[in-house]
Amino acid sequence: MRKVTTISTSVITIFLALTAFSTTFAQEERLELDWVYSEEGKAAMSLPRYTWLDSGLVALYDTKLPLIERTIETLDPVSGRRRTIVNAEKALRSMTNILSPDEPYKELGWPDAFDPKARWALYQKANDIVLLDLRSSEVVPVAVTDAEESSARFSPDGKWLAFVRENDIYVWNIDDRKEKRLTTDGTDTLLNGTVSWVYWEELLNRADRGYTWAPDSSGIAYLQSDESGVGEMHYVDFEPYLPRLIKQRHPKPGQANPRVRAGVVKLADAKTTWVDLGSYPYEYLARIQWLPDSERLAVQTLNRPQTTLDIFLANASSGEATHLMRETDDGWVNVHDDLYFVDNGNRFIWGSERDGYSHLYMFGIDGRLSHQITKGEWALNSSGGTPGMSQSVSYVDQDSGQIYFTALEKASTERHLYRINFDGSDMRRVTTTDGSHAIQFNPDGSYYLDASSALDRPPSLALHHTNGERSTMLADIGNTIPERFDLQKWEMFSIKARDGFEMPAMMLKPRFFDPDKQYPVVTYVYGGPSAPTVVNAWQGGGRGYYHQLLADSGVIVFFVDNRSAAGKSKIDANTILRQLYGPVELNDLLDGVAWLKSQPFVDADRVGVWGWSGGGAMTLQAMTSSGEFAAGASVAPVSDWRYYDTIYTERYMKRPQDNEEGYNASSNARRAADLQGRLLLVHGTYDDNVHPQNSWAFSDGLIEAGITFDMMIYPMRKHGISDDAAQLHVYKSMHEFWQRNFHLSD
């Protein structure tokens, strides 16, 4: 009898435990896309906006606060004191009165820049320019006219603000509030101080860096672009009732580029002196940069195949230039911003991939190589310091003869801060926490800000001393959201390609994963040269949450980086020369998928693939050149490289007239009839990057072949389809696509 009672008690105990477990699970809050794009969702995992001021203070803007309460704060790194410096309500009222009296602003927003004296914050809104007085919280109009004004920048001495109006350069005196015109020949096709779309997109990291102030504020060096010979693209709006037609100059591969030259205009007389490069031919003027003496400019040019980069030193007063050095590569030379003049301009530090890896070198001002500074089978990697610039060097300390830089030395999937002496000795890793680190040093190099995260660690922002010791934690997202939604953890590993190359990979498994069951898989791809997706960093934002949502639906999410994308070396990247998104990338992807399908927990008949932009092209490539995928979603894909732009395409493919076989072989549009698996094709009608004609051409091939497919079109959206409503719609549409084709649970 006693034994029976014990058994009954045990059964009751187990039953109660299961009931409690079931109730807990039933009440568990599940991640939803509507929450992701809500104000709460967007703010939940965001770090403050931040930058160093020339005064040595940190400026901060907390995006976790309600919109109307968000304002500018400063932090003193020495005392740790943090204080609000702008009355947001007063500033919003002032800004609304000047710019938008009929529709009040709901948020102050992060400034475009701060002046060197930390007195003013610059805002560019609706093609107008205003300054916010950080002392009074009042807004002052700078350029509020019917014309379009943009590209505003403070002078180094803080006395002037330069900007571009209708393709001419103006300056505005901050003390007397008067403007002065510096160039007068700007037209619709002749651009002064602002750059063409193709330069903005492919050479200047999506920043309008068409001019730069002299260090002594006496003048401005600028690019002048003649677009008159460049072909036009057209986009048709759906409004008004007779839709407007939008035109944009956009050079297609093999066709005419903008013609660009560099000039220097002095504030004193508003006269331009043009840089004379003599008999040196060039196709692209990639960079202009002042030397510290304000008397010389470094000018970088590229030939059309982008295999030769030349650096010239130009006299700012006469325009006379002398050749300094030449960088060459059999594939292409990557343009960057790692050029630093040291020792009063007698030497310079330069980033180069000449030994197959991105490293730093020291040169004399005569252009002769002194020595290699960093060495090894690993690459430097951009630090994420200055927006719009590709810089691996975070800080150069000339007094101590040391360089601080970010690199992939520890692992190709992590980004860390290092320190090394000018002579290449005593290299040390400064950051110690696993993951990826974005670094910003203060002006005197005594502190740095580190925005870091890892796959298992949400983002944080911390203030550090130069030796790496943490001073203050400014923001730590913590595990509240991961725990609230029980987000699944990523696994990182590597897969060997057929020739033994170690491909970085990672995987997200469903909740309550059972190795004895078989699951469908969605493979996310990008695949572009030196553009890895497998990184030990927090997988946030819309895409990261979307992958968690797939895991919630019982799907394994899989990433694998092909050799050219992994970013390990220029040697690997050059393997795709003249066959971009071709057999090299495809074979690596298929090797990764072969490993995937060999796993007992994978349903080999339900493996999908998706990607955006280059990843969209990779999706089309995979689905027209193999039968490995049951379904795929291709967002904003390139379907034929003849439809893309000159600079990006020709960097890898060269001109169509020089590589017809490569263009034909890589054309997804030509292979549309070979599509295997169900396809969702997505595109925005105002995509001025990957033009809609790419999807039109591919879908036309499917129609001709009698192949049905799914399509989602986003009216007047650009390449990122970036507004909240459209982003939410894209991911919901993709989720429904996978549900239909893989028979997923809700």
DRENSE-484329 format. One record per residue (C-alpha): residue in one letter; x, y, z negated. Coordinates in steps of 0.02 Angstrom, whole numbers, padded with zeros to 5 digits, always signed. Layout:
<nodes>
AXYZ
...
</nodes>
This chain:
<nodes>
M+00000+00000+00000
R+00139+00119-00047
K+00225+00080+00118
V+00070+00122+00220
T+00051+00286+00127
T+00230+00333+00166
I+00203+00299+00350
S+00044+00403+00351
T+00133+00547+00266
S+00272+00538+00394
V+00149+00538+00537
I+00059+00688+00463
T+00225+00778+00439
I+00276+00746+00619
F+00105+00800+00681
L+00112+00963+00583
A+00289+00997+00647
L+00236+00967+00826
T+00083+01076+00803
A+00190+01216+00733
F+00313+01196+00877
S+00171+01197+01004
T+00094+01351+00925
T+00261+01440+00923
F+00289+01399+01105
A+00114+01451+01154
Q+00136+01618+01068
E+00309+01648+01139
E+00318+01808+01241
R+00370+01769+01419
L+00466+01882+01534
E+00360+01966+01668
L+00411+02076+01813
D+00282+02208+01765
W+00377+02231+01601
V+00544+02237+01692
Y+00489+02391+01790
S+00397+02474+01647
E+00482+02620+01558
E+00516+02505+01411
G+00590+02371+01523
K+00703+02491+01618
A+00768+02569+01458
A+00785+02408+01357
M+00955+02355+01423
S+01023+02523+01479
L+01177+02610+01412
P+01182+02799+01392
R+01246+02902+01537
Y+01418+02968+01489
T+01571+03064+01545
W+01721+03152+01470
L+01720+03341+01465
D+01880+03439+01494
S+01865+03499+01314
G+01898+03321+01256
L+01719+03288+01200
V+01610+03149+01268
A+01445+03201+01348
L+01303+03077+01324
Y+01124+03057+01386
D+01020+02924+01298
T+00899+02841+01419
K+00816+02741+01281
L+00725+02895+01217
P+00554+02946+01285
L+00574+03044+01447
I+00533+03214+01376
E+00654+03191+01229
R+00806+03143+01330
T+00940+03275+01319
I+01127+03305+01322
E+01232+03263+01169
T+01417+03274+01134
L+01531+03163+01031
D+01694+03221+00954
P+01810+03068+00967
V+01918+03127+00822
S+01785+03166+00692
G+01652+03050+00762
R+01525+03192+00751
R+01382+03175+00873
R+01264+03320+00905
T+01128+03378+01024
I+01181+03530+01124
V+01027+03561+01234
N+00848+03597+01184
A+00764+03481+01309
E+00592+03560+01295
K+00660+03734+01327
A+00772+03677+01470
L+00629+03582+01554
R+00515+03734+01542
S+00649+03845+01618
M+00689+03721+01757
T+00506+03698+01798
N+00477+03886+01811
I+00618+03902+01938
L+00600+03744+02042
S+00429+03666+02020
P+00296+03778+01939
D+00153+03672+02008
E+00222+03504+01950
P+00316+03513+01785
Y+00471+03407+01764
K+00450+03265+01639
E+00635+03231+01610
L+00789+03341+01604
G+00898+03209+01688
W+01085+03180+01687
P+01182+03325+01765
D+01278+03306+01928
A+01429+03386+01845
F+01493+03491+01700
D+01606+03641+01722
P+01783+03632+01652
K+01741+03749+01507
A+01589+03644+01455
R+01477+03796+01469
W+01369+03741+01616
A+01285+03584+01679
L+01251+03570+01865
Y+01087+03505+01936
Q+01044+03474+02118
K+00858+03447+02140
A+00748+03449+02296
N+00889+03524+02401
D+00914+03667+02278
I+01053+03701+02152
V+01037+03769+01975
L+01147+03782+01821
L+01094+03742+01644
D+01173+03853+01513
L+01227+03730+01378
R+01227+03869+01247
S+01054+03942+01276
S+00965+03795+01362
E+00910+03916+01498
V+00921+03873+01684
V+01002+03992+01808
P+00965+03980+01996
V+01119+03964+02108
A+01048+03918+02278
V+00859+03908+02278
T+00807+03944+02457
D+00707+03869+02600
A+00871+03800+02669
E+00948+03635+02615
E+01090+03651+02490
S+01198+03509+02426
S+01372+03447+02379
A+01399+03571+02238
R+01564+03566+02140
F+01645+03675+02008
S+01816+03749+02039
P+01954+03686+01922
D+01962+03856+01834
G+01774+03854+01806
K+01747+04024+01890
W+01666+03965+02052
L+01538+03841+02114
A+01556+03781+02293
F+01413+03705+02392
V+01357+03668+02570
R+01210+03755+02652
E+01156+03702+02827
N+01328+03627+02859
D+01430+03777+02803
I+01530+03801+02643
Y+01483+03936+02517
V+01553+03983+02347
W+01456+04063+02204
N+01543+04168+02073
I+01479+04111+01904
D+01517+04278+01817
D+01440+04401+01940
R+01319+04274+02015
K+01358+04322+02194
E+01387+04202+02338
K+01516+04208+02476
R+01514+04115+02640
L+01677+04028+02686
T+01633+03946+02854
T+01515+04009+02988
D+01512+03883+03131
G+01406+03744+03055
T+01269+03673+03166
D+01160+03517+03170
T+01308+03422+03241
L+01458+03519+03173
L+01475+03484+02987
N+01588+03584+02870
G+01622+03514+02697
T+01491+03379+02711
V+01513+03213+02800
S+01420+03107+02925
W+01320+02956+02868
V+01451+02831+02926
Y+01591+02917+02827
W+01479+02931+02674
E+01431+02747+02682
E+01591+02661+02739
L+01740+02770+02693
L+01689+02878+02544
N+01596+02753+02435
R+01427+02836+02459
A+01486+03004+02395
D+01481+03164+02496
R+01665+03205+02471
G+01684+03319+02620
Y+01790+03448+02528
T+01904+03465+02377
W+01960+03615+02275
A+02143+03663+02262
P+02207+03633+02084
D+02235+03821+02062
S+02059+03861+02131
S+02131+03972+02269
G+02055+03876+02413
I+01963+03724+02476
A+02023+03585+02589
Y+01880+03514+02692
L+01831+03398+02831
Q+01747+03462+02987
S+01648+03329+03081
D+01587+03345+03260
E+01442+03224+03284
S+01386+03287+03454
G+01445+03129+03542
V+01369+03007+03419
G+01212+02912+03466
E+01048+02939+03375
M+00937+02820+03279
H+00751+02854+03261
Y+00629+02815+03121
V+00442+02840+03133
D+00346+02888+02976
F+00164+02837+02950
E+00120+03015+02898
P+00047+03137+02945
Y-00088+03080+03065
L+00029+03114+03209
P+00182+03036+03126
R+00343+03132+03112
L+00498+03067+03199
I+00660+03064+03099
K+00826+03068+03191
Q+00997+03021+03124
R+01169+03014+03204
H+01234+02837+03187
P+01382+02762+03284
K+01357+02582+03341
P+01506+02463+03364
G+01609+02505+03516
Q+01529+02676+03537
A+01582+02854+03495
N+01625+02903+03316
P+01618+03077+03240
R+01774+03178+03279
V+01847+03238+03114
R+01985+03360+03070
A+02047+03438+02907
G+02063+03622+02867
V+02102+03735+02719
V+01999+03891+02685
K+02061+04020+02560
L+01937+04111+02450
A+02029+04275+02472
D+02001+04294+02660
A+01881+04152+02707
K+01997+04101+02849
T+02028+03919+02893
T+02199+03847+02932
W+02185+03680+03024
V+02300+03536+02983
D+02407+03495+03134
L+02451+03311+03146
G+02546+03337+03307
S+02558+03190+03425
Y+02496+03060+03299
P+02333+02987+03364
Y+02197+02935+03243
E+02015+02883+03243
Y+01967+02913+03061
L+02023+03046+02938
A+01995+02942+02782
R+02058+03052+02638
I+02119+03227+02597
Q+02201+03257+02429
W+02292+03406+02352
L+02463+03386+02276
P+02481+03464+02102
D+02570+03618+02172
S+02416+03677+02270
E+02532+03706+02417
R+02525+03535+02500
L+02395+03410+02554
A+02405+03222+02575
V+02304+03173+02728
Q+02264+02991+02766
T+02215+02931+02940
L+02164+02764+03016
N+02172+02697+03192
R+02011+02627+03265
P+02047+02442+03226
Q+02090+02500+03048
T+02253+02402+03051
T+02363+02556+03027
L+02345+02690+02893
D+02460+02842+02899
I+02490+02969+02761
F+02545+03146+02805
L+02600+03291+02697
A+02527+03454+02761
N+02571+03632+02714
A+02410+03716+02656
S+02462+03888+02721
S+02531+03842+02893
G+02442+03678+02929
E+02606+03600+02981
A+02614+03415+02935
T+02752+03285+02920
H+02731+03098+02921
L+02756+03022+02748
M+02724+02834+02761
R+02629+02698+02855
E+02529+02551+02788
T+02487+02407+02908
D+02392+02244+02899
D+02358+02111+03030
G+02174+02108+02979
W+02129+02281+02913
V+02191+02407+02786
N+02071+02439+02642
V+02051+02624+02604
H+02060+02673+02420
D+02097+02819+02303
D+02251+02749+02213
L+02374+02883+02268
Y+02457+02979+02124
F+02596+03107+02138
V+02711+03108+01985
D+02874+03191+01928
N+02821+03363+01995
G+02776+03287+02162
N+02945+03204+02189
R+02874+03027+02183
F+02707+02945+02212
I+02617+02786+02158
W+02522+02695+02295
G+02408+02543+02297
S+02445+02415+02433
E+02401+02238+02484
R+02562+02214+02582
D+02611+02055+02487
G+02436+01980+02504
Y+02372+02047+02337
S+02320+02221+02283
H+02466+02296+02184
L+02548+02461+02139
Y+02710+02525+02216
M+02824+02674+02181
F+02885+02781+02326
G+02998+02933+02341
I+02926+03091+02416
D+03026+03049+02572
G+02911+02899+02597
R+03040+02768+02554
L+02990+02623+02443
S+03075+02627+02274
H+03003+02469+02195
Q+02848+02364+02167
I+02767+02402+01999
T+02639+02262+01976
K+02668+02086+02040
G+02585+01916+02040
E+02453+01808+02122
W+02311+01918+02060
A+02235+02081+02118
L+02200+02254+02051
N+02016+02296+02043
S+01924+02462+02039
S+01896+02522+01860
G+01728+02605+01887
G+01797+02766+01816
T+01757+02909+01936
P+01592+02892+02030
G+01616+02877+02217
M+01801+02837+02206
S+01890+02670+02226
Q+02024+02678+02092
S+02109+02536+02001
V+02217+02657+01903
S+02125+02727+01753
Y+02261+02843+01688
V+02440+02892+01728
D+02540+02949+01577
Q+02687+03043+01649
D+02760+03086+01480
S+02781+02904+01430
G+02802+02839+01608
Q+02656+02718+01592
I+02508+02670+01702
Y+02341+02605+01640
F+02247+02503+01769
T+02110+02372+01787
A+02142+02204+01868
L+02090+02022+01887
E+02249+01952+01808
K+02161+01853+01671
A+02032+01780+01792
S+01959+01830+01959
T+01789+01833+01873
E+01840+01959+01738
R+01895+02142+01742
H+02019+02199+01610
L+02122+02353+01567
Y+02313+02336+01573
R+02463+02446+01538
I+02632+02442+01626
N+02787+02551+01635
F+02831+02647+01793
D+02977+02527+01822
G+02861+02375+01815
S+02914+02317+01643
D+02814+02274+01487
M+02644+02239+01565
R+02512+02208+01431
R+02325+02176+01429
V+02238+02310+01326
T+02058+02245+01323
T+02039+02085+01224
T+01853+02042+01234
D+01809+01918+01371
G+01703+01988+01512
S+01707+02141+01625
H+01763+02314+01573
A+01731+02483+01657
I+01854+02612+01591
Q+01856+02803+01579
F+02003+02892+01498
N+01991+03065+01422
P+02093+03205+01501
D+02246+03186+01388
G+02245+02996+01384
S+02221+02979+01196
Y+02055+02887+01207
Y+01954+02788+01331
L+01772+02736+01348
D+01740+02553+01384
A+01573+02495+01455
S+01584+02307+01445
S+01480+02149+01449
A+01491+01963+01483
L+01370+01828+01541
D+01332+01791+01359
R+01352+01969+01293
P+01235+02114+01338
P+01314+02282+01383
S+01397+02394+01255
L+01486+02562+01261
A+01631+02591+01143
L+01762+02724+01112
H+01940+02657+01098
H+02111+02724+01057
T+02237+02705+01197
N+02314+02553+01114
G+02147+02462+01129
E+02092+02483+00949
R+01906+02521+00940
S+01861+02687+00862
T+01671+02701+00879
M+01533+02592+00949
L+01423+02715+01044
A+01291+02593+01106
D+01267+02407+01085
I+01117+02329+01171
G+01125+02176+01059
N+01021+02019+01076
T+00847+02089+01043
I+00785+02068+01222
P+00873+01901+01255
E+00797+01832+01095
R+00627+01910+01125
F+00610+01824+01293
D+00722+01676+01253
L+00831+01715+01404
Q+00928+01565+01467
K+01118+01562+01464
W+01225+01556+01620
E+01357+01423+01645
M+01516+01470+01739
F+01629+01345+01825
S+01718+01316+01991
I+01689+01203+02142
K+01822+01141+02261
A+01798+01178+02445
R+01845+01045+02572
D+02025+01108+02577
G+02041+01120+02388
F+02006+01307+02369
E+01930+01339+02198
M+01767+01433+02224
P+01695+01525+02072
A+01517+01469+02035
M+01383+01488+01903
M+01215+01414+01863
L+01058+01457+01765
K+00955+01308+01709
P+00771+01307+01659
R+00714+01314+01479
F+00699+01140+01403
F+00813+01074+01541
D+00805+00884+01553
P+00954+00804+01644
D+00846+00653+01686
K+00727+00760+01788
Q+00754+00838+01960
Y+00732+01025+01986
P+00719+01139+02138
V+00863+01262+02163
V+00869+01440+02228
T+01044+01490+02285
Y+01084+01676+02279
V+01215+01733+02407
Y+01304+01890+02464
G+01465+01827+02541
G+01542+01990+02604
P+01731+02019+02601
S+01799+02053+02426
A+01622+02068+02356
P+01602+01932+02224
T+01438+01887+02143
V+01510+01765+02016
V+01570+01885+01881
N+01578+01865+01693
A+01462+02012+01664
W+01285+02030+01600
Q+01157+01984+01733
G+01036+02126+01708
G+00926+02238+01814
G+00787+02180+01928
R+00889+02041+02008
G+00953+01972+01842
Y+00780+01970+01765
Y+00707+01894+01924
H+00827+01748+01911
Q+00774+01723+01731
L+00594+01722+01791
L+00638+01585+01916
A+00717+01484+01776
D+00557+01508+01676
S+00464+01431+01823
G+00571+01275+01820
V+00701+01326+01950
I+00891+01310+01940
V+00976+01470+02000
F+01146+01443+02082
F+01287+01561+02135
V+01446+01515+02227
D+01574+01636+02303
N+01659+01593+02465
R+01846+01625+02476
S+01835+01792+02566
A+01705+01857+02443
A+01791+01799+02284
G+01912+01947+02282
K+02063+01842+02234
S+02177+01903+02374
K+02188+01991+02541
I+02253+01826+02610
D+02083+01747+02575
A+01987+01899+02639
N+02081+01899+02804
T+02016+01724+02845
I+01856+01801+02912
L+01943+01914+03039
R+01844+01929+03202
Q+01708+01812+03134
L+01619+01908+02995
Y+01486+01802+02907
G+01542+01659+03016
P+01608+01482+02994
V+01727+01519+02850
E+01592+01589+02738
L+01465+01459+02795
N+01579+01309+02766
D+01618+01368+02590
L+01434+01393+02552
L+01391+01221+02620
D+01530+01143+02517
G+01454+01223+02363
V+01281+01161+02410
A+01349+00985+02443
W+01416+00983+02265
L+01249+01050+02204
K+01148+00915+02292
S+01260+00781+02222
Q+01202+00822+02046
P+01071+00699+01983
F+00962+00839+01912
V+00943+00928+02081
D+00798+00895+02200
A+00895+00893+02364
D+00735+00921+02464
R+00695+01083+02373
V+00851+01190+02388
G+00824+01371+02440
V+00933+01522+02477
W+00908+01709+02465
G+01008+01868+02481
W+00998+02054+02515
S+01091+02151+02651
G+01248+02047+02685
G+01165+01912+02581
G+01015+01924+02695
A+01130+01898+02844
M+01210+01750+02754
T+01036+01678+02725
L+00997+01686+02911
Q+01167+01613+02952
A+01140+01467+02832
M+00964+01431+02894
T+01006+01438+03080
S+01172+01345+03069
S+01126+01206+02948
G+00979+01105+02886
E+01028+01115+02703
F+00893+01236+02647
A+00707+01203+02636
A+00665+01387+02621
G+00749+01557+02615
A+00713+01741+02583
S+00814+01865+02685
V+00802+02048+02631
A+00866+02186+02745
P+00981+02070+02844
V+01103+02106+02984
S+01050+01992+03126
D+01181+02049+03254
W+01337+02150+03216
R+01307+02256+03371
Y+01162+02333+03273
Y+01272+02391+03128
D+01395+02539+03118
T+01570+02562+03186
I+01676+02577+03030
Y+01616+02427+02931
T+01588+02311+03079
E+01748+02350+03174
R+01852+02336+03016
Y+01822+02148+03022
M+01755+02112+03197
K+01847+02245+03298
R+01753+02319+03447
P+01626+02214+03544
Q+01725+02243+03704
D+01878+02168+03617
N+01789+02022+03533
E+01635+01975+03635
E+01651+01792+03586
G+01653+01834+03401
Y+01500+01947+03414
N+01402+01816+03511
A+01451+01675+03393
S+01403+01774+03237
S+01236+01836+03305
N+01093+01768+03201
A+00969+01844+03322
R+01036+01731+03461
R+01010+01579+03348
A+00834+01621+03290
A+00762+01470+03382
D+00875+01358+03276
L+00794+01412+03112
Q+00767+01266+02992
G+00658+01289+02837
R+00525+01416+02792
L+00581+01598+02802
L+00525+01757+02714
L+00593+01909+02806
V+00591+02077+02714
H+00638+02251+02776
G+00607+02436+02745
T+00556+02539+02897
Y+00671+02685+02851
D+00826+02578+02820
D+00963+02692+02886
N+01098+02568+02836
V+01043+02400+02907
H+00921+02462+03036
P+00749+02380+03051
Q+00794+02328+03229
N+00892+02186+03148
S+00734+02106+03080
W+00635+02152+03236
A+00763+02063+03345
F+00766+01907+03235
S+00577+01898+03219
D+00560+01920+03408
G+00672+01768+03431
L+00563+01668+03311
I+00407+01720+03406
E+00483+01669+03572
A+00526+01500+03495
G+00351+01478+03423
I+00415+01474+03243
T+00298+01547+03113
F+00370+01639+02964
D+00324+01758+02823
M+00364+01943+02831
M+00351+02088+02709
I+00374+02266+02773
Y+00400+02418+02660
P+00348+02582+02744
M+00476+02722+02737
R+00588+02629+02615
K+00775+02631+02640
H+00901+02491+02619
G+00878+02468+02432
I+00687+02473+02439
S+00725+02557+02275
D+00570+02640+02201
D+00495+02545+02055
A+00334+02499+02143
A+00424+02430+02295
Q+00556+02337+02193
L+00420+02256+02089
H+00327+02209+02248
V+00482+02132+02329
Y+00516+02018+02182
K+00333+01972+02160
S+00323+01929+02345
M+00479+01822+02335
H+00415+01735+02179
E+00251+01691+02264
F+00352+01629+02413
W+00450+01507+02305
Q+00292+01454+02214
R+00207+01410+02378
N+00354+01320+02454
F+00425+01233+02301
H+00259+01206+02210
L+00316+01296+02053
S+00223+01325+01892
D+00168+01500+01844
</nodes>
